Structures are given as structure tokens and as C-alpha cells.
Amino acid sequence: MKKGNKYGTHRVIEPKGALPQPATKISNDMDIYNNEILIDVNYLNIDSASFTQLREEAQDDMEKVKNRILDIVNQKGKMQNPVTGSGGMLIGSIEQIGDDLVGKIDLEVGDKIATLVSLSLTPLRIDKIINIQPNIDRVEIQGKAILFESGIYAKLPRSMEDTLALAALDVAGAPAQVKKLVNEGDVVLILGATGKSGLMCSYMAKKKVGTKGKVIGQARNESRAEFLRNTNFCHDVIIGDVLKPINILEETLNVNEGREVDISINCLSIPNTEMASILPVRDDGVVYFFSMATSFTKAALGAEGVGKDVTMIIGNGYTKNHAQITLDLIQESPVLRKIFEEKYIR
């Protein structure tokens, strides 16, 4: 077998010297190097910001979405949305393990895994798209993928449906980061609290703030607000337009005795929500952008423009033990598990 670089730079075609994620084109030749793992892929979970963009571009024509996905993979060698720059993750079975990794990792041929690195850096070949489930951003395919030596993954638990695990692990970084950021007594605002990452963040935040803190969840309309209230994951629920920052600020102040919050968490899938995340946060507070639609420029200049001295954190999809933390939440909360099972097991 050919010797490969730990971080996959041997796969980069354009531009030379780049890492696979920022590269514009990588090799998706499925003859593996000595430090790679070959995966027989079943499902892709396209990240929410990317799938939303693809749907809007195709005007909800799933055949056009399918063709666009194939075009992107054929051009880039990976599934990286050229507009959002983001990818997603996959589920598949181990087909082959590079010679240098045999006996050094806890995987064997046939094991089923979810990759915990982005599709935006994963060499991927799609032979056929079998089905697209637009409501859950899932694409069922026949194809192959490569996991680099540095790539992280999770073995799928036997106590959980594969598609349920995939849905949870797709946003594993969010609740795990919330566990690190939120302290007892904090007041936390979650934008997009009714979505997949938003629900998990709300549940984790409520555990962390304790009896002296508060979690405020944002919903876009009354029906979503009622759904969120019924989960009991938030102390208060506001209905607000995330594209109107003053609206979000006013609604937040109304349920928090006129005070700004300590932390806001952006779990949205649409652009231009930076100021709705920043404005309700007190000076010296924290803004956590898990959304892949976040613009650094808009966040940085926007905070400056309104005189907000806040710490802004870009959502890293990885933090230590994030996969186990996330799977534990699903198994710990019957409400959370029921919601995920009803929506994502199909």
C-alpha cells in the first residue's frame, strides 16, 4: 500500500499543499493508502445550512437537489457545498483497513460507524442516490468513502437504530460544547431551539443552569413554540423573527425581567442571524455560533457596531467525548429520544 499523510494531504489535488477541508478538489480514488479506512456508505446526513441552501437553489425540486449533490461530489471529490462551505457526516460499514492501522484501532471489517469529521474533507464517491428525505436532510446512497488516520468516528451502539444515532451524532458538537460553556445560575438564550441541535442544547443547558438559572428557547411561530413548551426543556419560550434582532432582544427582555442573557447559542440553519445572537447578550457574556451559516465578518463588525463586548465562539464540531455525551442524552431523556425516533427513524 502507498504511504499517506496523517491529515490526508496526499489526497489534495487543488491547491497543492492545502489540507483536505479547504481544498477545492481532492482525490476520491477508492484504492486506499496504508493509513486510511475504506467505508461502504449507506447514508449521508447533509448539514442543515447546506441542505437548506440546496433546497432553496433547486426550489424544492428533489431531482435537482440530487443532481446538484452528484455534481458537487464529481467536481470536488467530496460533498462540500460551494455556497456554505459545509458538509455533513455519514454512516457506513468498514470495508478495508490500511496496513498501518490494523491492530492499532478498535475497528474491524464489518463494523458499522458514523464518521465524526465533516463531509467537506472526506473523499467520497457516489455510485447511486437511492433516496432523499428532505425533511431530515438525509441522503441514502450506494457509494464509498475514505476516513483519514486523523479522522474521528463513533461505533454505532447496538441499543439504538442506526438512523437515530446518525441524527444525534450529526450535531454532537453542540450539546457537548454547551456542557462546557454553561454554568449553574446562567441565563441562556437558544435560537432555533425547536431544531435537532437546538433541542439537544436546550436539554443540556437546562441540566447545567440548575434551579437558579434559566433557559429561554426561541421558536418561529406559535405551533413550534407549543411543541417546545411541551418538551419542558426551556423555562421560557419566545416567538421571534431571527432576521429582526430588535424583535429577539425585546422578546428576550420581556421574559427575563428586562435583563440581557449571559449566553446565547445559535442553532439556526439560515444566514444573517448574527445580530439576533449578539444583541440580547450582556457585556462580558458569550455568544456561541453552532450555525454553519454564520459570517465571521457580520458577527465581528456587527458586535463592534452596537458596542457589545462579548466573547464569540465559533462552533467546533468536535470536543472531547462529544459522541458519548450526545448518545447519553438520547438514552437519558425519554422525551428527547421519542422526538428523535418519530422524526429520524424511517
N, C-alpha and C positions, 0 to 999 in steps of 0.2 A: 504493500500500500504506500501511496505517496504521503510525505510528511506535511502536516498542515500547521498553521499558526493557531494558538490557543483561542484567539479572538476572531478568527475567521477571515483575516485579511487576505489569505490566499484565494478567497472566492471573489474578491473585488475585481471588477473589470474596468469600471469608470467611477471616479477618477482613481488612478493608481495611488496607493499609499493611504487611502481612506479606510475607515472602519466600515463594516457592512451596513450599519444603520443609515449613516448619512450618504453612503454611496448611491449613485444614480442607477447603477447596474451591477448585479452580481451574477455569478455562475450558478445555475440550477441544474448542472450536470449531476446526476444521482449516483455516480461512481464515487464512493466515499474515500476520504483521506483517513490516515491512521488514527486521528483523534476526533473523529466525527461519529455521529449516530444517525442511522437512516430510519426514518419513520414512515410507516404506511398510514396515510392520513384518512380520517373519517369525517371530521367536522372542522370548519373554520368558524371562529367567533370574531367577526369584524368589529373593531371597536366602535362605540356608539357615535362619536363625532364623524368618523369616516363613513359609516353606513348611512347616517343622516344626509351627508353631502352627496353620496352616490344616488340615494333615492330622489333627492331634490333635482339633481342634474338630469336624471332619467325620467322625471315627472311620474314617479312611482310605477314605471313600466319595468317589471322584474326581468323581462328578457333583455332589456337594455342594461340593467344592472349586471346581469350575468355576463354579457358580452364585455362590459367595461372591466369587470374583475379579471376576465381572461386576458384582455388587452394589457392591463397593468402588469400581470404576472409574466406574460410573454415578453414585455418590453424591459421589465426591471429584474426579472428572476426572483421576485419576492412580491408579497402583497403589501405595498406601501402606497396609500392614497396620495397622489401628487398634489392635491389641494391642502389636505390637513397634515400630511406627512406621517400619519399614524397607521397602525396595522391592526393588531388584534392578537389572537392566540389560537392554538389548535389542539385537537385530541387525536391520538392515533396509537398504533401498536409498534413496538420496536421490531424492526426487520433485520437490522445488522448493526453490529457494534465494532468500531475501529479497533485494530490490534492493540494499540497503546492504551485503550480504555478497558479492555477485557480484564475482569477481576479487580478493577480499581473503582468501579462504580456499582451502585446497588441495583443495577438493571440487568435483565436477561432478555433474550429474544422472546417475543410474545407478550411482554409486559405492556399494559396499557398506561399511557401517561398523558398529562396535559403539559404543554410547554408553558413556561412562565416568562419567556422572553418574547418580545414583540415580533409579529409577522413582518414588520418593517425592516428586519435584519435577517430573517430566516429564509434560506434558499428553499424555494417551493416550485413544484411542478404540478399543474392541474391537468389531469387526463380527461376528466369529465366533471361537470357540475350536475349533480343529481337533483338537488332541490334547494330552494332558497326560502327561508322563513323570515320574512321582513319584519315581523313584529318583535322578534328576538335577536335580530342581527346575525342569524346563523346560516351558514352555507354548508350543505352536505356535498362532499366531493369524493371522487376517486383520484388519488394523487400521492405524491411523495414529498418529504421534506427532510431537511438536514438540521441537526442540533449540534452546535459547536461545543468544544470541550468546556468553554466558559459558560455555556448555556444552562440555565436552571430549569427545573421541571418538578412535577409532583406526580407520584404514582397515584392512580385513582383508587379511592377506598372502595372496598367490596360492599360496604354497607350503604353505598349511595349510587344512584343512577349516574352513568357517565355524563349525560347531558346536564344533570343538576350540578355535578361537580364542575363541569366546564363553565356554566353560567356564574357560579360563585367565584371560581379561580380567575375568571376574566377580569374581575375588579379587586383581586386580593390585596393589592397595594393600598387601597383606600381605607378599609376599616383598620388595617394594621398600623397605618400611619396615624389614624385618629387615636388609636390606643396610646401612641407615643406623645401626641400633641396635647390631648385634653386632660385636664387635672380636675380634681374634686373642687366643686364650687364654681366652675366656669359656666358662663352663658355662651352657648354655641348656636350659631345660625347655619342651617344646612339648606343650600339652594339645590333644587332638584331632588328633594327628599323622597319623592314617590318612585324614583327610578331604582335600578338594580343597585348601583353603588350608593345612592342616597339612602336607601332603606338600611343597608348594612352599616353605613356611617352613623345613621340616627340611632340604631340599636346599640352600637358600640359606645357612642357619645353619651347616651343615657346611663349606661353602666358606669362610665367614668366620672360623670359630674356629681353623682351621688344625690343626697337629699337636699343639699344646699345649692346645687346648680340648676341649670335649665337648658333644655334643648328646644329650639324653635325650628320647625320644619316648614319649608316653602312649597306650595303647590300652585299649579297654574289656573285651576278652576275649582268650583265647589265639589264636583264629583271626585276629583283627585284628593281634595282636602278631606272629604269624608272618609275615603279609603285610608288615608294616612292617620286620621284620628282613631279609626278602628283598630289600627295596629298597636296603639298605645306606646309607640316608640318615641314620641315627642311630647313635651309638656304643653306646648302651644303650637298651633298650625296657622300660618298666614297664607292668604291668597294674594299673589302679586305677580306683576309682569317684570321678569328679569331684564328686559330690554329698557325698562324705565327705572333707573337707580333710585330716584327720589321716592317712587312708589314703594320700593322694597325697604328703603330707610324708614319711611313713615309707618308702614305696617309693622316693622320690627320694633320701633319705639313704642307703638301703641300697646304691644303685648309685653313690653319689658320696662314698664314704669318710666318711660322717657329716656332710658339709658341705652347706650350703644353696647354691642356684644363684645366678648373677649376674643372669640374666634369665629370666623366664617369658613365654610367648606363648600367649594363649588363643585358639584357633581353633575353639571349640565352638559348637554351634547351640542349646544349651539354657540356660535361666536357672539362677540360684543356683550358679554356679561361680566366683564372685569370690574366695572364700576359698581354694579349691583352687589358684588362681593366685598368691595373695599369700603364703600360709603358707610355701611352700618357698624363698622368695627372701630372700637376706641383707639386712641393713640397708644402705642406700645402693644397693641393686640396683634393677632396672627390671622393672615388670610392664606388658606390652603387651596390651591388650584389643582384639583384632580382632573378637571376637564381638559381633554386634548384639543379643544377649540380655543384655548387661552392664547392671547397675544402678549408676549413679554413687553412689547412697545406700549400697547394700550394700558397694560397694568402699571408699568413703571411711570409713564408720563401722566397717566390718569391720577395716580396717588399723589404725585407731585402737584398736579393742578388743583387738587382740593385740599392740599396741606395735610395729608394723612401720613403720620409717622407710624407705619405698620410694617411688620415683618411678613414678607410674601414668600411662600414656599411653592415651588413647582412640584406637582405630584410625581414622585418616583414610584414606578410600578413595583419596585422591589424594596422590601425591608426584611430584616431577619425574621424567619419563621412565619412570614406572611401567609403562606399557603395553609399551614396548620391552624393559624389563628382564625382564618376565614372559614375553613371547613368546620372548626369547632363551633363557630357562631351558628352555622346552619343546623348543626346537630343539637345545639343547646336550646335554640328557640323554636318551639313548635309553630309559632305564628310565622316566623321568617321562612322556615322550611316549607310550610304549606303554601305560602305565596310563590316561592320559587318552584315548587313542584307543579303547581297549577299552571304556571306560565311557561316553564322551561323544559319540562319533561314531555316530549312529543315524539 
